Amino acid sequence: MTGPVADTCGPVTRAVTAGRAGEWAQRTVNPPLWRASTHLFPDCASLRAARPDDADGHRFFYGRQGGPTHWALETALTELEPGAAGAVLYPSGLAAVTGALLTVLHPGDTLLLTRNVYGPTRAFAADVLAQFGVRVRTFDPLDHAAFSRLCREGAAAIMLESPGSLTFEVTDVPALAAIARAQGAAVLIDNTWATSLGFPALTRGCDIAVTALTKHAGGHSDVLMGACTAGPEWHERLRHMARLLGHVVSPDDAALVLRGLRTLPLRLARQQDSAVRVAGWLSGRSEVAEVRCPLLPGDPGHALWRRDFAGGCGLFAFALRGTSRERDSFVDALRRFGIGYSWGGFESLALPIDPPGAAAPMVRLSVGLEDTDDLLADLDQAFSRLRA
């Protein structure tokens, strides 16, 4: 099912059916796993004819250009992103970010980078883009007047993230995108927190939506991958730059992400519901100084989340009253929450964080698929051990 018919279906139906139509997936529920670095041609004339006509999903050319497994995943991601003309795969979420930035920027350009952006994105801008003559300026995503002034001073692109994956403030993306595009700047967003199911970024004014498929789409903590989805203006340029940079993903990994997509809406809904319960419970604890969760009524970003988002996920943070050492002891006492980076998998994780502007030591939780009562009991026993 593709095109306008698929667009009329609900998100769960679209996730189940996306990328399963066409020549490569007509006879199986799961598109075939094609492993091939070399594609053979019957004669020299066919080889020469393939080079200028190596469009994704059209014909084989060389393994780096992908095969049916890759094309099925790209098609599925395109179908799940309203307004997208295509998707490009990358070997990690960071590779998707850097590939997108290298596509839209040139020496002498200015990049406006939201101050709550993913840390490695900030490092790439400071350590790599600066070497290529790109000026990087950070901005407060909540200060629209200052952002407008920066745009008028000249910017080739802006990079947003909403909510921030450490700070969790929600940005008025449509407003900032309108300001930027009026000045001719390309608008990019790291949309990993909500995915296209929760926040259709291209319909909210963004030109390119970047997603770490490592997180929710993969969903099983066993794959690294990223993707960019874009409209017709940027898709082919993203694809061309990815080819030049040699970005390619394993067909086995593409198959894992395709598998994850089938249950993505169900997992997101479950994790969101559980996160709301956990965050609400934490907000009533005397040991907690602050809960940062846009899903909760009363959170500073809740109204914008309600207006612009169709869903959320299980990632949020809270601040503990006490020292960083006490915070670490609390995290160490958890038994149901693993300690580690990443998020969006089936398992719950806890991470000590110190985001800019935090007045107290913070813990970021990625709520997984465990029974919510078990997670609450684990948090409760960790608080008890902390008091003891």
C-alpha positions in Angstrom: 0.0 0.0 0.0 1.6 3.3 -1.0 0.7 6.9 -1.9 -2.7 8.5 -1.2 -4.4 5.3 -0.1 -1.7 4.8 2.6 -2.1 8.4 3.7 -5.7 7.8 4.7 -4.9 5.0 7.1 -4.1 5.3 10.8 -0.5 5.3 12.0 -0.4 1.6 13.1 -1.7 0.5 9.7 0.8 2.6 7.9 3.6 1.3 10.0 2.6 -2.3 9.2 2.1 -1.8 5.5 4.8 0.8 4.6 7.5 -0.3 2.2 5.8 -3.6 1.3 4.6 -2.7 -2.2 6.4 -2.9 -5.5 8.5 -5.3 -7.4 10.7 -6.4 -4.4 8.0 -7.1 -1.9 5.0 -8.5 -3.6 5.2 -12.1 -2.6 6.5 -12.0 1.0 5.3 -10.3 4.2 8.9 -9.2 4.9 10.9 -7.7 2.0 13.8 -10.0 1.1 17.2 -9.6 2.7 19.6 -8.9 -0.2 23.3 -9.0 0.6 25.4 -8.0 -2.3 28.5 -5.7 -2.8 28.6 -6.5 -6.5 25.8 -6.6 -9.0 26.4 -8.4 -12.3 25.3 -7.2 -15.8 24.7 -9.4 -18.8 26.9 -7.3 -21.1 28.9 -4.1 -21.3 26.1 -2.2 -22.9 23.9 -2.9 -19.8 26.7 -1.9 -17.5 27.1 1.5 -19.2 23.3 2.0 -19.4 23.0 1.5 -15.6 25.4 4.2 -14.5 23.2 7.3 -15.4 20.0 5.5 -14.4 20.8 4.1 -10.9 17.8 5.5 -9.1 16.9 3.8 -5.8 14.5 1.0 -6.3 14.8 1.1 -10.1 17.8 -1.2 -11.0 21.0 -2.6 -9.5 24.2 -0.7 -10.0 26.7 -1.3 -7.2 26.3 -2.4 -3.6 27.0 1.0 -2.2 24.0 2.3 -3.9 21.8 -0.2 -2.0 19.5 -3.0 -2.9 15.9 -4.2 -2.3 16.2 -4.3 1.5 17.5 -0.7 1.6 14.9 0.5 -0.9 12.1 -1.1 1.1 13.2 0.7 4.3 13.7 4.0 2.5 10.2 3.7 1.0 8.7 2.9 4.3 10.3 5.9 6.0 9.1 8.1 3.1 5.5 6.8 3.5 5.6 7.5 7.2 6.8 11.1 6.8 4.0 13.3 5.4 5.3 15.6 2.6 8.5 13.5 2.0 9.8 12.8 -1.5 12.3 10.3 -0.2 14.6 9.1 2.5 18.3 8.5 2.7 19.9 6.0 5.1 23.1 6.6 7.1 25.2 4.3 9.3 24.3 6.2 12.5 22.1 9.0 13.7 25.1 11.3 13.9 26.1 10.4 10.4 22.6 11.5 9.3 23.1 14.8 11.1 26.5 15.4 9.6 25.5 14.3 6.1 22.5 16.7 6.2 24.7 19.6 7.4 27.3 19.0 4.7 24.5 19.0 2.1 23.1 22.4 3.0 26.2 24.3 4.0 29.2 25.7 2.0 32.3 27.6 3.0 31.5 31.1 4.2 27.9 30.1 5.3 26.5 30.7 8.7 24.7 27.9 10.7 22.3 28.8 13.5 22.4 25.9 16.0 19.9 25.6 18.8 21.7 25.6 22.1 19.8 22.4 23.3 21.1 20.4 20.3 22.5 16.9 20.6 26.1 17.1 22.0 27.9 15.4 19.1 26.1 17.7 16.7 27.5 20.6 18.5 31.0 19.1 18.5 30.8 18.4 14.7 29.9 22.0 14.1 32.7 23.4 16.3 35.4 20.9 15.3 34.7 20.2 11.6 32.4 22.8 10.1 34.5 25.6 11.5 37.5 24.1 9.6 35.6 24.4 6.4 34.9 28.1 6.9 31.3 27.7 8.3 30.4 30.2 11.0 28.4 28.6 13.8 26.2 30.7 16.1 24.0 29.2 18.8 20.6 30.6 19.8 18.0 30.2 22.5 15.0 28.4 20.9 12.6 30.2 23.2 13.8 33.7 22.3 12.1 34.4 19.0 13.1 38.0 18.8 16.8 37.2 19.2 16.5 34.4 16.7 14.8 36.7 14.1 17.7 39.1 14.5 20.2 36.4 13.8 18.3 35.3 10.7 18.3 38.8 9.3 22.1 39.0 9.8 22.4 36.0 7.4 22.1 32.3 7.8 22.2 29.5 5.3 20.6 26.9 7.6 19.3 26.4 11.1 19.3 23.2 13.1 16.5 22.5 15.6 15.8 19.8 18.2 12.5 19.6 19.9 12.2 18.7 22.7 15.9 18.9 23.6 17.0 15.4 24.5 18.7 16.6 27.7 16.8 19.8 28.5 13.3 18.9 27.2 12.1 22.3 26.3 9.6 22.3 23.4 10.3 24.7 20.5 7.7 26.5 18.5 9.0 24.9 15.4 6.4 26.3 12.9 7.2 29.9 14.1 11.0 29.5 14.0 10.8 27.7 10.6 8.7 30.5 9.1 11.2 33.2 10.3 14.1 31.2 8.9 12.5 30.4 5.6 11.5 34.0 5.0 15.2 34.8 5.1 16.1 31.9 2.7 17.6 29.5 5.3 17.1 25.8 5.2 15.5 24.3 8.3 16.7 21.1 9.7 15.4 19.3 12.8 16.6 16.3 14.8 13.2 14.6 15.2 14.4 11.5 17.0 12.3 12.1 20.2 8.9 12.0 18.6 9.6 10.4 15.2 7.5 11.3 12.2 4.6 9.6 13.8 4.6 12.0 16.7 5.8 15.1 14.9 5.4 15.4 11.1 8.3 17.8 10.8 8.0 18.5 7.1 4.4 19.7 7.4 5.5 21.9 10.3 7.9 24.0 8.2 11.1 21.9 8.2 13.0 21.1 5.0 14.9 18.1 6.4 14.0 15.8 9.2 16.8 13.8 10.8 16.1 10.7 12.8 18.3 8.3 14.7 16.8 5.0 13.7 19.0 3.5 16.4 16.4 4.6 18.9 12.7 4.0 18.5 12.6 2.7 14.9 15.1 -0.1 15.6 13.6 -0.4 19.0 15.6 -3.5 20.2 19.0 -1.9 21.0 20.8 -4.0 18.4 21.4 -1.7 15.5 23.0 1.7 14.7 21.4 3.7 11.8 20.1 7.2 10.9 17.9 8.6 8.2 17.0 12.0 6.6 13.6 12.5 5.0 13.0 15.5 2.8 10.8 17.0 0.2 11.8 17.1 -3.5 14.0 20.2 -3.1 16.5 18.5 -0.8 16.1 14.7 -1.2 18.3 14.3 -4.3 20.9 16.6 -2.9 21.0 14.5 0.3 21.3 11.4 -1.7 24.1 12.8 -3.8 26.1 13.9 -0.8 25.6 10.5 0.9 27.0 8.8 -2.2 30.0 11.2 -2.2 30.7 10.5 1.5 30.4 6.8 1.1 27.5 6.5 3.5 26.0 3.0 3.3 24.2 0.7 5.8 24.2 -3.1 6.1 21.2 -4.8 4.5 21.0 -6.9 7.7 20.7 -3.7 9.7 18.1 -2.3 7.3 16.0 -5.5 7.8 16.2 -5.1 11.6 14.9 -1.5 11.4 12.1 -2.6 9.0 11.2 -5.2 11.6 11.2 -2.5 14.3 9.0 -0.2 12.2 6.1 -2.7 12.3 5.6 -2.3 16.0 6.8 1.3 16.4 3.4 3.0 17.0 2.5 0.4 19.6 5.8 0.7 21.5 5.7 4.5 21.4 2.2 4.5 22.8 3.0 2.1 25.6 6.2 3.9 26.5 4.5 7.3 26.5 1.7 6.1 28.8 4.2 4.5 31.2 6.4 7.6 31.1 3.4 9.9 32.0 2.7 7.7 35.1 6.4 7.6 36.1 6.9 11.3 35.6 3.7 12.1 37.5 4.7 9.9 40.4 8.2 11.5 40.5 6.7 15.0 40.6 5.0 14.1 43.9 8.2 12.9 45.6 9.9 15.2 48.2 13.3 14.1 46.9 12.6 15.5 43.5 13.2 19.2 42.8 11.9 19.3 39.2 10.5 17.0 36.5 11.1 17.9 32.8 8.5 16.1 30.8 6.5 17.9 28.1 3.8 15.1 28.3 2.8 16.4 31.8 0.2 19.1 32.2 2.0 22.0 33.9 5.2 21.5 32.1 6.3 24.7 30.3 6.3 23.0 27.0 3.1 21.0 27.4 0.8 23.5 25.5 3.1 23.5 22.5 3.4 19.7 22.6 -0.4 19.4 22.7 -0.7 21.8 19.7 1.9 20.5 17.4 2.5 16.8 18.4 0.5 13.7 17.8 2.5 11.7 20.3 5.6 11.4 22.4 7.9 8.8 23.9 9.3 7.5 27.1 12.3 9.9 27.4 12.3 12.6 30.1 14.4 13.9 33.0 14.1 14.9 36.6 16.3 16.8 39.2 17.1 15.4 42.6 17.5 17.5 45.7 21.1 16.8 46.8 24.6 16.5 45.4 25.9 14.9 42.3 27.3 12.1 44.4 23.9 11.4 45.9 22.4 11.5 42.4 24.9 8.9 41.3 24.2 6.7 44.3 20.5 6.8 43.4 21.2 5.7 39.9 23.5 3.0 41.1 20.7 1.7 43.4 18.3 1.1 40.5 17.7 -2.5 39.5 15.1 -2.4 36.7 16.8 0.6 34.9 20.1 -0.1 33.2 22.8 2.5 33.2 23.8 3.5 29.7 23.5 5.8 26.8 20.9 5.7 24.0 17.1 5.3 24.5 14.0 4.2 22.7 14.7 0.5 23.1 12.4 -2.1 24.8 14.4 -1.8 28.1 14.4 1.1 30.6 17.6 3.1 31.1 18.8 5.7 33.5 21.6 8.2 32.9 23.1 10.9 35.2 23.1 14.2 33.3 24.2 17.8 33.9 22.5 19.8 31.2 23.3 23.6 30.9 21.2 25.7 33.2 20.3 22.8 35.6 20.1 24.0 39.2 20.3 20.5 40.6 21.8 17.1 39.6 19.6 15.4 37.0 18.7 11.9 35.9 17.4 11.1 32.4 15.0 8.2 32.2 14.2 6.2 29.1 11.1 4.3 30.1 10.8 1.0 28.3 8.2 -1.8 28.0 8.4 -3.2 31.5 5.3 -3.2 33.8 5.0 0.4 35.0 4.4 -0.8 38.6 7.7 -2.6 38.6 9.5 0.5 37.4 7.8 2.6 40.2 8.8 0.0 42.8 12.4 0.1 41.6 12.5 3.9 41.8 10.9 3.8 45.3 13.5 1.3 46.6 16.3 3.5 45.2 14.8 6.5 47.0 14.6 4.5 50.2 18.3 3.4 49.9 19.2 7.0 49.2 17.5 8.2 52.4 19.2 5.4 54.3 
